[in-house]
Amino acid sequence: MAAGITDMRAGMNGLAAKVQTALAEDPFSGHVFVFRGRRGDMVKVLWWSGDGMCLLAKRLERGRFIWPQAADGAVTLTQAQLSMLLEGIDWRRPERTWRPQSAL
């Protein structure tokens, strides 16, 4: 995840350039890079699939994506945390909604 905010007008080339310059990473590594807009209700996900660059954009109809407090740099997430983030769930403090009371 790219900490801070990103101009959501950027496309594949602009985000790949940000990966190289601001994050000092290789956009063709196969890693997933996630960027958030100023309002917090939109993210863009960039990854290299091996034969081409892929770009996914998601906008929440209600609420905001939970983002780290860091102003710049990168934050690493697990696959489960990324999945929760993309679902609009607070990935920092996931809570179970139901817990079994009895095994019988």
MODELLER restraints for C-alpha pairs under 7 A, 6 or more apart:
rsr = mdl.restraints
at = mdl.atoms
rsr.add(forms.Gaussian(group=physical.xy_distance, feature=features.Distance(at['CA:1:A'], at['CA:33:A']), mean=5.54, stdev=0.5))
rsr.add(forms.Gaussian(group=physical.xy_distance, feature=features.Distance(at['CA:1:A'], at['CA:34:A']), mean=4.57, stdev=0.5))
rsr.add(forms.Gaussian(group=physical.xy_distance, feature=features.Distance(at['CA:1:A'], at['CA:35:A']), mean=6.26, stdev=0.5))
rsr.add(forms.Gaussian(group=physical.xy_distance, feature=features.Distance(at['CA:1:A'], at['CA:74:A']), mean=5.45, stdev=0.5))
rsr.add(forms.Gaussian(group=physical.xy_distance, feature=features.Distance(at['CA:1:A'], at['CA:75:A']), mean=5.08, stdev=0.5))
rsr.add(forms.Gaussian(group=physical.xy_distance, feature=features.Distance(at['CA:1:A'], at['CA:76:A']), mean=6.18, stdev=0.5))
rsr.add(forms.Gaussian(group=physical.xy_distance, feature=features.Distance(at['CA:2:A'], at['CA:34:A']), mean=6.05, stdev=0.5))
rsr.add(forms.Gaussian(group=physical.xy_distance, feature=features.Distance(at['CA:2:A'], at['CA:35:A']), mean=5.48, stdev=0.5))
rsr.add(forms.Gaussian(group=physical.xy_distance, feature=features.Distance(at['CA:2:A'], at['CA:73:A']), mean=6.14, stdev=0.5))
rsr.add(forms.Gaussian(group=physical.xy_distance, feature=features.Distance(at['CA:2:A'], at['CA:74:A']), mean=4.64, stdev=0.5))
rsr.add(forms.Gaussian(group=physical.xy_distance, feature=features.Distance(at['CA:2:A'], at['CA:75:A']), mean=6.50, stdev=0.5))
rsr.add(forms.Gaussian(group=physical.xy_distance, feature=features.Distance(at['CA:3:A'], at['CA:68:A']), mean=6.51, stdev=0.5))
rsr.add(forms.Gaussian(group=physical.xy_distance, feature=features.Distance(at['CA:3:A'], at['CA:70:A']), mean=5.65, stdev=0.5))
rsr.add(forms.Gaussian(group=physical.xy_distance, feature=features.Distance(at['CA:3:A'], at['CA:71:A']), mean=5.82, stdev=0.5))
rsr.add(forms.Gaussian(group=physical.xy_distance, feature=features.Distance(at['CA:3:A'], at['CA:72:A']), mean=4.87, stdev=0.5))
rsr.add(forms.Gaussian(group=physical.xy_distance, feature=features.Distance(at['CA:3:A'], at['CA:73:A']), mean=5.46, stdev=0.5))
rsr.add(forms.Gaussian(group=physical.xy_distance, feature=features.Distance(at['CA:3:A'], at['CA:74:A']), mean=5.25, stdev=0.5))
rsr.add(forms.Gaussian(group=physical.xy_distance, feature=features.Distance(at['CA:3:A'], at['CA:75:A']), mean=6.45, stdev=0.5))
rsr.add(forms.Gaussian(group=physical.xy_distance, feature=features.Distance(at['CA:4:A'], at['CA:70:A']), mean=6.37, stdev=0.5))
rsr.add(forms.Gaussian(group=physical.xy_distance, feature=features.Distance(at['CA:4:A'], at['CA:71:A']), mean=4.57, stdev=0.5))
rsr.add(forms.Gaussian(group=physical.xy_distance, feature=features.Distance(at['CA:4:A'], at['CA:72:A']), mean=5.24, stdev=0.5))
rsr.add(forms.Gaussian(group=physical.xy_distance, feature=features.Distance(at['CA:5:A'], at['CA:36:A']), mean=5.47, stdev=0.5))
rsr.add(forms.Gaussian(group=physical.xy_distance, feature=features.Distance(at['CA:5:A'], at['CA:37:A']), mean=5.39, stdev=0.5))
rsr.add(forms.Gaussian(group=physical.xy_distance, feature=features.Distance(at['CA:5:A'], at['CA:38:A']), mean=5.45, stdev=0.5))
rsr.add(forms.Gaussian(group=physical.xy_distance, feature=features.Distance(at['CA:6:A'], at['CA:35:A']), mean=6.10, stdev=0.5))
rsr.add(forms.Gaussian(group=physical.xy_distance, feature=features.Distance(at['CA:6:A'], at['CA:36:A']), mean=5.72, stdev=0.5))
rsr.add(forms.Gaussian(group=physical.xy_distance, feature=features.Distance(at['CA:6:A'], at['CA:37:A']), mean=5.21, stdev=0.5))
rsr.add(forms.Gaussian(group=physical.xy_distance, feature=features.Distance(at['CA:6:A'], at['CA:38:A']), mean=6.78, stdev=0.5))
rsr.add(forms.Gaussian(group=physical.xy_distance, feature=features.Distance(at['CA:7:A'], at['CA:37:A']), mean=6.08, stdev=0.5))
rsr.add(forms.Gaussian(group=physical.xy_distance, feature=features.Distance(at['CA:8:A'], at['CA:37:A']), mean=5.53, stdev=0.5))
rsr.add(forms.Gaussian(group=physical.xy_distance, feature=features.Distance(at['CA:12:A'], at['CA:55:A']), mean=6.45, stdev=0.5))
rsr.add(forms.Gaussian(group=physical.xy_distance, feature=features.Distance(at['CA:16:A'], at['CA:27:A']), mean=5.59, stdev=0.5))
rsr.add(forms.Gaussian(group=physical.xy_distance, feature=features.Distance(at['CA:19:A'], at['CA:25:A']), mean=5.61, stdev=0.5))
rsr.add(forms.Gaussian(group=physical.xy_distance, feature=features.Distance(at['CA:19:A'], at['CA:26:A']), mean=6.80, stdev=0.5))
rsr.add(forms.Gaussian(group=physical.xy_distance, feature=features.Distance(at['CA:19:A'], at['CA:27:A']), mean=5.97, stdev=0.5))
rsr.add(forms.Gaussian(group=physical.xy_distance, feature=features.Distance(at['CA:20:A'], at['CA:26:A']), mean=5.86, stdev=0.5))
rsr.add(forms.Gaussian(group=physical.xy_distance, feature=features.Distance(at['CA:20:A'], at['CA:27:A']), mean=6.65, stdev=0.5))
rsr.add(forms.Gaussian(group=physical.xy_distance, feature=features.Distance(at['CA:23:A'], at['CA:73:A']), mean=5.98, stdev=0.5))
rsr.add(forms.Gaussian(group=physical.xy_distance, feature=features.Distance(at['CA:23:A'], at['CA:74:A']), mean=6.44, stdev=0.5))
rsr.add(forms.Gaussian(group=physical.xy_distance, feature=features.Distance(at['CA:27:A'], at['CA:47:A']), mean=6.95, stdev=0.5))
rsr.add(forms.Gaussian(group=physical.xy_distance, feature=features.Distance(at['CA:27:A'], at['CA:48:A']), mean=6.83, stdev=0.5))
rsr.add(forms.Gaussian(group=physical.xy_distance, feature=features.Distance(at['CA:28:A'], at['CA:48:A']), mean=5.23, stdev=0.5))
rsr.add(forms.Gaussian(group=physical.xy_distance, feature=features.Distance(at['CA:29:A'], at['CA:48:A']), mean=6.83, stdev=0.5))
rsr.add(forms.Gaussian(group=physical.xy_distance, feature=features.Distance(at['CA:30:A'], at['CA:47:A']), mean=5.93, stdev=0.5))
rsr.add(forms.Gaussian(group=physical.xy_distance, feature=features.Distance(at['CA:30:A'], at['CA:48:A']), mean=4.93, stdev=0.5))
rsr.add(forms.Gaussian(group=physical.xy_distance, feature=features.Distance(at['CA:30:A'], at['CA:49:A']), mean=6.27, stdev=0.5))
rsr.add(forms.Gaussian(group=physical.xy_distance, feature=features.Distance(at['CA:31:A'], at['CA:47:A']), mean=6.08, stdev=0.5))
rsr.add(forms.Gaussian(group=physical.xy_distance, feature=features.Distance(at['CA:32:A'], at['CA:45:A']), mean=6.73, stdev=0.5))
rsr.add(forms.Gaussian(group=physical.xy_distance, feature=features.Distance(at['CA:32:A'], at['CA:46:A']), mean=5.88, stdev=0.5))
rsr.add(forms.Gaussian(group=physical.xy_distance, feature=features.Distance(at['CA:32:A'], at['CA:47:A']), mean=4.84, stdev=0.5))
rsr.add(forms.Gaussian(group=physical.xy_distance, feature=features.Distance(at['CA:33:A'], at['CA:45:A']), mean=5.62, stdev=0.5))
rsr.add(forms.Gaussian(group=physical.xy_distance, feature=features.Distance(at['CA:33:A'], at['CA:46:A']), mean=5.13, stdev=0.5))
rsr.add(forms.Gaussian(group=physical.xy_distance, feature=features.Distance(at['CA:33:A'], at['CA:47:A']), mean=6.35, stdev=0.5))
rsr.add(forms.Gaussian(group=physical.xy_distance, feature=features.Distance(at['CA:34:A'], at['CA:43:A']), mean=6.73, stdev=0.5))
rsr.add(forms.Gaussian(group=physical.xy_distance, feature=features.Distance(at['CA:34:A'], at['CA:44:A']), mean=5.76, stdev=0.5))
rsr.add(forms.Gaussian(group=physical.xy_distance, feature=features.Distance(at['CA:34:A'], at['CA:45:A']), mean=4.51, stdev=0.5))
rsr.add(forms.Gaussian(group=physical.xy_distance, feature=features.Distance(at['CA:34:A'], at['CA:46:A']), mean=6.45, stdev=0.5))
rsr.add(forms.Gaussian(group=physical.xy_distance, feature=features.Distance(at['CA:35:A'], at['CA:43:A']), mean=5.41, stdev=0.5))
rsr.add(forms.Gaussian(group=physical.xy_distance, feature=features.Distance(at['CA:35:A'], at['CA:44:A']), mean=5.19, stdev=0.5))
rsr.add(forms.Gaussian(group=physical.xy_distance, feature=features.Distance(at['CA:35:A'], at['CA:45:A']), mean=6.42, stdev=0.5))
rsr.add(forms.Gaussian(group=physical.xy_distance, feature=features.Distance(at['CA:36:A'], at['CA:42:A']), mean=5.95, stdev=0.5))
rsr.add(forms.Gaussian(group=physical.xy_distance, feature=features.Distance(at['CA:36:A'], at['CA:43:A']), mean=4.43, stdev=0.5))
rsr.add(forms.Gaussian(group=physical.xy_distance, feature=features.Distance(at['CA:36:A'], at['CA:44:A']), mean=6.55, stdev=0.5))
rsr.add(forms.Gaussian(group=physical.xy_distance, feature=features.Distance(at['CA:37:A'], at['CA:43:A']), mean=6.24, stdev=0.5))
rsr.add(forms.Gaussian(group=physical.xy_distance, feature=features.Distance(at['CA:40:A'], at['CA:64:A']), mean=5.09, stdev=0.5))
rsr.add(forms.Gaussian(group=physical.xy_distance, feature=features.Distance(at['CA:40:A'], at['CA:65:A']), mean=5.70, stdev=0.5))
rsr.add(forms.Gaussian(group=physical.xy_distance, feature=features.Distance(at['CA:41:A'], at['CA:59:A']), mean=5.53, stdev=0.5))
rsr.add(forms.Gaussian(group=physical.xy_distance, feature=features.Distance(at['CA:41:A'], at['CA:60:A']), mean=5.30, stdev=0.5))
rsr.add(forms.Gaussian(group=physical.xy_distance, feature=features.Distance(at['CA:41:A'], at['CA:63:A']), mean=6.59, stdev=0.5))
rsr.add(forms.Gaussian(group=physical.xy_distance, feature=features.Distance(at['CA:41:A'], at['CA:64:A']), mean=4.51, stdev=0.5))
rsr.add(forms.Gaussian(group=physical.xy_distance, feature=features.Distance(at['CA:41:A'], at['CA:65:A']), mean=5.87, stdev=0.5))
rsr.add(forms.Gaussian(group=physical.xy_distance, feature=features.Distance(at['CA:42:A'], at['CA:58:A']), mean=5.59, stdev=0.5))
rsr.add(forms.Gaussian(group=physical.xy_distance, feature=features.Distance(at['CA:42:A'], at['CA:59:A']), mean=4.25, stdev=0.5))
rsr.add(forms.Gaussian(group=physical.xy_distance, feature=features.Distance(at['CA:42:A'], at['CA:60:A']), mean=6.42, stdev=0.5))
rsr.add(forms.Gaussian(group=physical.xy_distance, feature=features.Distance(at['CA:43:A'], at['CA:57:A']), mean=5.77, stdev=0.5))
rsr.add(forms.Gaussian(group=physical.xy_distance, feature=features.Distance(at['CA:43:A'], at['CA:58:A']), mean=5.48, stdev=0.5))
rsr.add(forms.Gaussian(group=physical.xy_distance, feature=features.Distance(at['CA:43:A'], at['CA:59:A']), mean=6.62, stdev=0.5))
rsr.add(forms.Gaussian(group=physical.xy_distance, feature=features.Distance(at['CA:44:A'], at['CA:55:A']), mean=6.82, stdev=0.5))
rsr.add(forms.Gaussian(group=physical.xy_distance, feature=features.Distance(at['CA:44:A'], at['CA:56:A']), mean=5.53, stdev=0.5))
rsr.add(forms.Gaussian(group=physical.xy_distance, feature=features.Distance(at['CA:44:A'], at['CA:57:A']), mean=4.38, stdev=0.5))
rsr.add(forms.Gaussian(group=physical.xy_distance, feature=features.Distance(at['CA:44:A'], at['CA:58:A']), mean=6.50, stdev=0.5))
rsr.add(forms.Gaussian(group=physical.xy_distance, feature=features.Distance(at['CA:45:A'], at['CA:55:A']), mean=5.64, stdev=0.5))
rsr.add(forms.Gaussian(group=physical.xy_distance, feature=features.Distance(at['CA:45:A'], at['CA:56:A']), mean=5.00, stdev=0.5))
rsr.add(forms.Gaussian(group=physical.xy_distance, feature=features.Distance(at['CA:45:A'], at['CA:57:A']), mean=6.37, stdev=0.5))
rsr.add(forms.Gaussian(group=physical.xy_distance, feature=features.Distance(at['CA:46:A'], at['CA:54:A']), mean=5.76, stdev=0.5))
rsr.add(forms.Gaussian(group=physical.xy_distance, feature=features.Distance(at['CA:46:A'], at['CA:55:A']), mean=4.78, stdev=0.5))
rsr.add(forms.Gaussian(group=physical.xy_distance, feature=features.Distance(at['CA:46:A'], at['CA:56:A']), mean=6.64, stdev=0.5))
rsr.add(forms.Gaussian(group=physical.xy_distance, feature=features.Distance(at['CA:47:A'], at['CA:53:A']), mean=5.90, stdev=0.5))
rsr.add(forms.Gaussian(group=physical.xy_distance, feature=features.Distance(at['CA:47:A'], at['CA:54:A']), mean=5.38, stdev=0.5))
rsr.add(forms.Gaussian(group=physical.xy_distance, feature=features.Distance(at['CA:47:A'], at['CA:55:A']), mean=6.82, stdev=0.5))
rsr.add(forms.Gaussian(group=physical.xy_distance, feature=features.Distance(at['CA:48:A'], at['CA:54:A']), mean=6.09, stdev=0.5))
rsr.add(forms.Gaussian(group=physical.xy_distance, feature=features.Distance(at['CA:64:A'], at['CA:88:A']), mean=6.94, stdev=0.5))
rsr.add(forms.Gaussian(group=physical.xy_distance, feature=features.Distance(at['CA:65:A'], at['CA:85:A']), mean=6.45, stdev=0.5))
rsr.add(forms.Gaussian(group=physical.xy_distance, feature=features.Distance(at['CA:65:A'], at['CA:88:A']), mean=5.46, stdev=0.5))
rsr.add(forms.Gaussian(group=physical.xy_distance, feature=features.Distance(at['CA:66:A'], at['CA:85:A']), mean=6.66, stdev=0.5))
rsr.add(forms.Gaussian(group=physical.xy_distance, feature=features.Distance(at['CA:66:A'], at['CA:90:A']), mean=5.74, stdev=0.5))
rsr.add(forms.Gaussian(group=physical.xy_distance, feature=features.Distance(at['CA:81:A'], at['CA:91:A']), mean=5.28, stdev=0.5))
rsr.add(forms.Gaussian(group=physical.xy_distance, feature=features.Distance(at['CA:84:A'], at['CA:90:A']), mean=6.93, stdev=0.5))
rsr.add(forms.Gaussian(group=physical.xy_distance, feature=features.Distance(at['CA:84:A'], at['CA:91:A']), mean=5.55, stdev=0.5))
rsr.add(forms.Gaussian(group=physical.xy_distance, feature=features.Distance(at['CA:85:A'], at['CA:91:A']), mean=5.83, stdev=0.5))
